[in-house]
Amino acid sequence: MRLVDFLGLLSYCLFIYGLSDQASLSAPMWFDHQDKIYHAGAYFVMALLAWRCLRHWLNVPIILALLSVTLCSLYGISDEWHQSFVDGRSADIADWMADTAGAGLAMFGLSRLGKRNRTA
C-alpha cells in the first residue's frame, strides 16, 4: 500500500507539472480570480494524497498534517517558479497562497473528521 500511495502522489505531482508546462489552459472563466479556486482545489487533492503517503511513516496527526501542508506549499512555490520559465505563463504569489490554503483546508477537514469519529 505504501508504494500505491507514493505512486498516486507522484503521478498527481507530475500531472500538475504537465499542466503548468503548457502555455495556456482552456478553462472557462466566469469571474475574476477564479483560477485561485482551481489552485486551491488542486492542492486540496494533493494534500490528501500527501497525507495518505506520509501516514505510513508518521502517526502523530498534527505533525502529519503540518508536513502534508508544508510539502504541498513547497511544491506550489516550485511550480510557480517553474511557470516563470514557460512562455505565456508567469509566477504569481497569490496562486501559491491559494495552493497552500487548499492544502490547509484539506488537513483542517481531515482533522475535523478525525475528531468527529473519535467522539462518536
Buried (B, 14 or more C-beta within 10 A) or exposed (E): EEEEBBEBBEEBBEEBEEEBEEEEEEEEEEEEEEBBEBBBBBBBBBBBBBBBBBBEEBEEBEEBBEBBBEBBBEBBBBBBEBBEEBEEBEBBEEBBBBBBBBBBBBBEEBBEEEEEEEEE
